[in-house]
Amino acid sequence: ATVAPIILTSDKTHLTVLRGDKTAWPVFTIGNINKSIRRKPTAHATILLGYIPVAKLKCFSSGQRSEAGYRLFHSCMAKMLQPLIEAGQTGV
């Protein structure tokens, strides 16, 4: 068996090229890359795994909005990680 480390990173970013009010939340995966290289954005040492929607969730009350945002985040992460989970359970 081979161990393959997975490190996930995400950070909400503004898409000012398109429009100033648009944002995206990319999720990148890295793992077996030396940290001195991994920390340099110019090294392009990450793989884009997907995007988490940045929703305003105005259809929810202010009290429900936080929980809806948490649920959305975790649902998206589960969907993105499903192939990795399956590979870990059944092998490649």
PAVEXRO-903229 format. One line per field, with one value per residue (C-alpha): residue number from 1; residue in three letters; x, y, z. Coordinates in nm, 2 decimals, m for minus. Layout:
BEGIN
num [NUM, ...]
residu [ALA, ...]
xx [X, ...]
yy [Y, ...]
zz [Z, ...]
END
This chain:
BEGIN
num [1, 2, 3, 4, 5, 6, 7, 8, 9, 10, 11, 12, 13, 14, 15, 16, 17, 18, 19, 20, 21, 22, 23, 24, 25, 26, 27, 28, 29, 30, 31, 32, 33, 34, 35, 36, 37, 38, 39, 40, 41, 42, 43, 44, 45, 46, 47, 48, 49, 50, 51, 52, 53, 54, 55, 56, 57, 58, 59, 60, 61, 62, 63, 64, 65, 66, 67, 68, 69, 70, 71, 72, 73, 74, 75, 76, 77, 78, 79, 80, 81, 82, 83, 84, 85, 86, 87, 88, 89, 90, 91, 92]
residu [ALA, THR, VAL, ALA, PRO, ILE, ILE, LEU, THR, SER, ASP, LYS, THR, HIS, LEU, THR, VAL, LEU, ARG, GLY, ASP, LYS, THR, ALA, TRP, PRO, VAL, PHE, THR, ILE, GLY, ASN, ILE, ASN, LYS, SER, ILE, ARG, ARG, LYS, PRO, THR, ALA, HIS, ALA, THR, ILE, LEU, LEU, GLY, TYR, ILE, PRO, VAL, ALA, LYS, LEU, LYS, CYS, PHE, SER, SER, GLY, GLN, ARG, SER, GLU, ALA, GLY, TYR, ARG, LEU, PHE, HIS, SER, CYS, MET, ALA, LYS, MET, LEU, GLN, PRO, LEU, ILE, GLU, ALA, GLY, GLN, THR, GLY, VAL]
xx [0.00, 0.11, 0.03, m0.05, m0.09, m0.37, m0.37, m0.67, m0.65, m0.92, m0.96, m1.24, m1.11, m1.25, m1.29, m1.22, m1.14, m1.50, m1.68, m1.58, m1.87, m1.81, m1.62, m1.52, m1.40, m1.15, m1.03, m0.69, m0.52, m0.15, 0.04, 0.37, 0.54, 0.81, 0.67, 0.92, 0.78, 0.42, 0.40, 0.50, 0.20, 0.43, 0.53, 0.18, 0.23, m0.14, m0.43, m0.76, m1.01, m1.33, m1.51, m1.74, m2.03, m2.02, m2.40, m2.55, m2.83, m3.08, m3.37, m3.28, m3.33, m3.01, m3.02, m3.04, m2.79, m2.48, m2.60, m2.71, m2.36, m2.20, m2.42, m2.34, m1.97, m1.97, m2.20, m1.97, m1.65, m1.81, m1.90, m1.55, m1.38, m1.60, m1.36, m1.08, m1.29, m1.38, m1.02, m0.92, m1.19, m1.16, m0.81, m0.71]
yy [0.00, 0.35, 0.65, 0.96, 1.27, 1.51, 1.87, 2.09, 2.47, 2.72, 3.09, 3.31, 3.54, 3.83, 3.80, 4.16, 4.09, 4.00, 4.22, 4.37, 4.22, 3.86, 3.61, 3.25, 3.00, 2.76, 2.45, 2.32, 1.99, 1.93, 1.69, 1.53, 1.86, 2.02, 2.30, 2.56, 2.50, 2.45, 2.79, 2.98, 3.07, 3.11, 2.74, 2.63, 2.33, 2.27, 2.11, 2.28, 2.04, 2.25, 2.56, 2.62, 2.85, 3.19, 3.23, 3.53, 3.30, 3.58, 3.34, 3.25, 3.46, 3.60, 3.34, 3.05, 3.20, 3.08, 2.73, 2.72, 2.84, 2.57, 2.30, 2.43, 2.42, 2.07, 1.93, 2.07, 1.94, 1.59, 1.59, 1.70, 1.45, 1.15, 1.01, 1.03, 0.86, 0.58, 0.53, 0.50, 0.24, 0.03, 0.11, 0.26]
zz [0.00, m0.07, 0.14, m0.05, 0.17, 0.08, 0.20, 0.11, 0.09, 0.02, 0.03, m0.10, m0.37, m0.57, m0.95, m1.03, m1.39, m1.46, m1.21, m0.88, m0.69, m0.79, m0.57, m0.59, m0.33, m0.50, m0.33, m0.41, m0.32, m0.25, m0.04, m0.13, m0.24, m0.03, 0.18, 0.04, m0.31, m0.19, m0.03, m0.35, m0.56, m0.86, m0.84, m0.94, m0.71, m0.65, m0.84, m0.85, m0.71, m0.75, m0.64, m0.35, m0.44, m0.26, m0.20, m0.02, 0.11, 0.14, 0.13, 0.49, 0.80, 0.95, 1.22, 0.97, 0.72, 0.91, 0.94, 0.58, 0.48, 0.69, 0.54, 0.19, 0.25, 0.40, 0.13, m0.14, 0.03, 0.06, m0.31, m0.41, m0.19, m0.28, m0.54, m0.29, m0.03, m0.27, m0.38, m0.01, 0.06, m0.26, m0.39, m0.72]
END
